Structures are given as C-alpha cells and as structure tokens.
Amino acid sequence: VPFVLLDARGNQWHDGNIIPGAELAWYEDSAEDFERIIPSNETLVVVYCFSFTCPLSPRLATKLAELGYQNVVE
C-alpha cells in the first residue's frame, strides 16, 4: 500500500461525498480501529477534511502521531 487516505469527518460528519479510495476515520476512534486500516506505523497516511479551516483533520493527525504513526500528512 503506497499510502492510506483518511477522511477525518468519520461517520459523524460524513455527507456521502468522499474521495474514491479514502477511508472514514475519526479522531476519537480506537487504536484498534486505526490498526485495521493502516498497515503499519511507517505507512504514509494522508488526512483530509471538507475545508482548510476544518478542525477535524488536525485532530486526527495529532491522534495518529500520538499513537506512533510516523508519516502523517494533513
């Protein structure tokens, strides 16, 4: 897997529009939830939200870094 694309809106704010191939993720998801969709802590993870001012992608990026994911790009 070259990278994992995460839509930071999760199920809570998901409006049906998602970039093809992206997975829904939420900053309050468990470590086990992330382990299911991210192959390793070295995998490139690209996190996005619906706008540049959305606070969800920075929160998710921070959570992933705290869990030890080393290549997180917002």
URSUL-V473811 format. One record per residue. N is the residue number from 1. PSI is psi in whole degrees, 0 to 359 (none if undefined). Layout:
N;PSI
N;PSI
This chain:
1;116
2;324
3;164
4;131
5;122
6;127
7;112
8;358
9;345
10;196
11;339
12;318
13;7
14;129
15;11
16;345
17;121
18;144
19;130
20;132
21;349
22;156
23;145
24;136
25;156
26;141
27;345
28;4
29;158
30;163
31;323
32;323
33;316
34;323
35;330
36;332
37;346
38;116
39;322
40;168
41;354
42;353
43;139
44;126
45;122
46;123
47;134
48;166
49;195
50;345
51;168
52;339
53;358
54;130
55;353
56;322
57;319
58;324
59;317
60;318
61;318
62;315
63;315
64;319
65;319
66;330
67;359
68;6
69;126
70;342
71;68
72;126
73;133
74;none
